[in-house]
């Protein structure tokens, strides 16, 4: 086994360095846990925070944890390469260094170009990932380190990415005639679950799931699935309460 690699040229490290991992695959989280054993931090310790979907990541950020780096899966359904673009400006505003954690594809290349941070390959050995993270830690704590949201927001504007959650002018859940199955589909949408996962968890056919989505978009007056998901995230608590009342 290779010796731990020091985080060279990283002055004034805090006692605890916190890394947020946003990835829907448990193997990715385990790989990072193995990789940090190959980093020597001269007295500092690394704390990992785990989010398996964007809603959990948002919850962690809302709780106010002091996070220094974030590893984001650009290929996660609804992730940073799609409807999940909203998460990156939030991270940058909090001076959290964002590292694409994925295979090398168009999404990762775009993130690297705009964010200026090399992607972290999921197939790499723990030792290699440890070296990558050591360099990222050194970058994050280098003198004069600062992040700006401007380039990423400009990219979103060019791509006509979906608007922020609070921009939707859709009715609240308690004003809609939602069936138990429709509520269940909306909760799955809020958790960024794909239609394939929904069919397994809800015991519905694929055509039924797509039919529910179509009807729900009609009830909300939206025309895209990203907009439907944003609304579901925005009203998640209310949907949970409705599910409890109706035994969903």
C-alpha positions in Angstrom: 0.0 0.0 0.0 1.3 3.5 -0.9 2.2 5.9 1.9 -0.2 8.7 2.6 0.6 11.8 0.4 0.8 15.1 2.2 -1.3 18.0 1.1 1.7 20.1 -0.1 1.6 23.8 -0.2 -1.6 24.1 1.8 -0.9 26.7 4.5 -3.1 27.3 7.5 -5.2 24.1 7.3 -8.1 24.0 9.8 -8.3 21.2 12.3 -11.1 19.7 10.3 -11.5 19.8 6.5 -15.1 18.9 5.4 -15.8 17.4 2.0 -19.4 17.0 0.7 -20.0 14.1 -1.7 -23.1 14.3 -3.9 -23.5 11.0 -5.7 -26.3 8.5 -6.1 -24.0 5.5 -6.1 -22.8 4.1 -2.7 -19.6 2.8 -4.4 -18.5 6.4 -5.1 -18.8 7.3 -1.4 -16.9 4.3 -0.3 -14.1 5.0 -2.9 -13.6 8.5 -1.4 -13.5 7.0 2.1 -10.6 4.7 1.0 -8.9 7.6 -0.8 -8.6 10.0 2.1 -6.4 7.4 3.9 -3.7 8.3 1.3 -3.6 12.0 2.3 -1.4 13.3 5.1 -2.6 16.6 6.5 -0.2 17.3 9.3 -2.7 17.4 12.2 -5.8 18.1 10.2 -8.6 15.6 9.8 -11.1 15.1 6.9 -14.8 14.8 7.6 -17.0 13.4 4.8 -20.7 14.5 4.5 -22.7 12.2 2.3 -25.6 13.2 0.0 -27.2 10.6 -2.3 -29.5 13.1 -4.0 -29.7 16.9 -4.5 -32.4 17.3 -1.9 -30.2 15.8 0.8 -27.3 18.1 -0.4 -29.6 21.1 0.0 -30.6 20.0 3.5 -26.9 19.7 4.5 -26.2 23.2 3.1 -29.3 24.6 4.9 -28.0 23.2 8.2 -25.0 25.5 7.9 -22.2 23.0 8.0 -18.8 24.4 7.3 -17.9 22.7 4.0 -14.7 23.3 2.1 -14.9 21.0 -0.9 -17.7 19.3 -2.8 -17.5 16.3 -5.1 -20.4 16.3 -7.6 -21.4 13.5 -9.9 -22.1 15.2 -13.2 -24.0 12.1 -14.5 -26.3 11.6 -11.5 -30.0 11.7 -12.7 -31.0 15.4 -12.3 -27.4 16.1 -11.2 -25.0 19.0 -12.0 -25.1 18.1 -15.7 -28.9 18.6 -15.9 -31.5 20.0 -13.7 -29.1 20.1 -10.8 -27.2 23.1 -12.1 -28.8 25.1 -9.2 -26.5 23.5 -6.7 -23.3 24.8 -8.1 -24.0 28.6 -7.6 -24.9 27.9 -4.0 -21.7 26.1 -3.4 -19.6 28.8 -5.1 -21.3 31.5 -3.1 -20.2 29.7 0.1 -16.6 29.4 -1.2 -16.8 25.6 -1.6 -14.4 24.3 -4.2 -16.5 22.2 -6.6 -14.8 19.1 -8.1 -16.6 17.1 -10.9 -16.6 13.5 -9.8 -17.6 11.4 -12.8 -16.4 9.7 -16.0 -15.0 12.1 -18.5 -17.9 13.1 -20.7 -19.4 16.4 -22.0 -20.9 17.3 -18.7 -17.6 16.9 -16.9 -15.7 18.8 -19.6 -18.2 21.6 -19.3 -17.8 21.7 -15.6 -14.0 21.7 -15.8 -14.0 24.5 -18.4 -16.3 26.8 -16.4 -15.2 25.9 -12.9 -11.5 25.6 -13.7 -11.1 22.4 -11.7 -10.0 19.1 -13.3 -12.6 16.3 -12.9 -11.9 13.4 -10.6 -12.2 10.0 -12.3 -14.3 7.4 -10.6 -12.3 4.5 -12.0 -9.0 5.9 -10.6 -7.2 4.0 -7.8 -7.6 5.4 -4.2 -4.0 6.5 -4.2 -4.5 8.6 -7.4 -7.7 10.1 -6.0 -5.9 10.9 -2.8 -3.3 12.8 -4.8 -6.0 14.7 -6.6 -7.8 15.6 -3.4 -4.5 16.7 -1.8 -4.0 19.1 -4.6 -7.6 20.3 -4.3 -7.1 20.9 -0.6 -4.0 22.9 -1.3 -5.9 25.0 -3.8 -8.8 25.6 -1.5 -6.6 26.8 1.4 -4.0 28.7 -0.7 -3.5 32.4 0.1 -6.0 34.6 -1.6 -8.4 31.8 -2.6 -11.8 33.0 -3.7 -14.6 31.8 -5.9 -17.0 33.7 -8.2 -20.4 32.6 -9.4 -20.4 34.8 -12.5 -18.9 32.4 -15.0 -21.2 29.6 -14.0 -24.3 31.8 -14.0 -23.4 33.1 -17.4 -23.1 29.5 -18.6 -26.6 28.7 -17.2 -28.0 31.7 -19.0 -26.5 30.6 -22.3 -27.9 27.1 -21.9 -31.3 28.4 -20.9 -31.2 26.3 -17.8 -34.4 25.9 -15.7 -35.1 28.8 -13.3 -34.6 28.7 -9.5 -37.1 26.8 -7.4 -38.8 29.9 -6.0 -39.6 31.3 -9.4 -42.4 28.9 -10.1 -45.9 30.4 -10.0 -47.7 27.1 -9.5 -50.5 26.3 -7.0 -49.7 24.7 -3.6 -50.3 21.0 -3.1 -53.3 21.5 -0.8 -55.2 23.4 -3.6 -54.8 20.5 -6.1 -56.9 17.3 -6.4 -53.9 14.9 -6.1 -54.4 11.2 -5.9 -52.2 9.1 -3.6 -50.3 7.7 -6.6 -49.7 11.2 -7.9 -48.4 12.3 -4.5 -46.0 9.3 -4.5 -44.8 10.2 -8.0 -44.2 13.8 -6.9 -42.2 12.7 -3.9 -40.1 10.5 -6.2 -39.6 13.5 -8.5 -38.4 15.6 -5.6 -35.8 12.9 -4.7 -34.5 12.9 -8.3 -35.6 9.3 -9.0 -35.7 8.2 -12.6 -38.9 6.7 -14.1 -37.2 3.3 -14.0 -36.7 3.6 -10.3 -40.2 4.8 -9.8 -41.7 1.7 -11.6 -39.8 -0.5 -9.2 -40.5 1.4 -6.0 -44.2 2.2 -6.7 -45.1 -1.0 -8.5 -46.3 0.8 -11.6 -45.7 0.2 -15.2 -43.4 2.6 -17.2 -46.4 3.9 -19.2 -48.4 4.6 -16.0 -45.5 6.6 -14.5 -45.2 8.7 -17.7 -48.9 9.2 -17.7 -48.9 10.5 -14.1 -46.1 12.9 -15.0 -48.0 14.2 -17.9 -51.2 14.8 -15.9 -49.3 16.4 -13.1 -47.6 18.9 -15.5 -51.1 19.7 -16.8 -52.4 20.3 -13.2 -49.4 22.6 -12.4 -49.4 24.4 -15.7 -45.8 23.6 -16.5 -44.4 22.2 -19.7 -41.2 20.5 -18.7 -40.2 17.7 -16.3 -37.4 19.9 -14.7 -40.1 22.4 -13.8 -42.2 19.6 -12.3 -39.3 18.5 -10.2 -38.5 22.0 -9.0 -42.1 22.4 -7.8 -42.0 19.0 -6.0 -38.8 20.0 -4.2 -40.3 23.4 -3.3 -43.4 21.7 -1.7 -41.8 18.6 -0.4 -42.9 19.0 3.2 -46.5 19.7 2.2 -46.5 16.7 -0.1 -45.2 14.5 2.8 -48.0 15.7 5.0 -50.6 15.0 2.3 -49.0 11.5 1.9 -49.4 10.9 5.6 -53.0 12.0 5.6 -53.9 9.8 2.6 -51.9 6.8 3.6 -49.5 7.0 0.6 
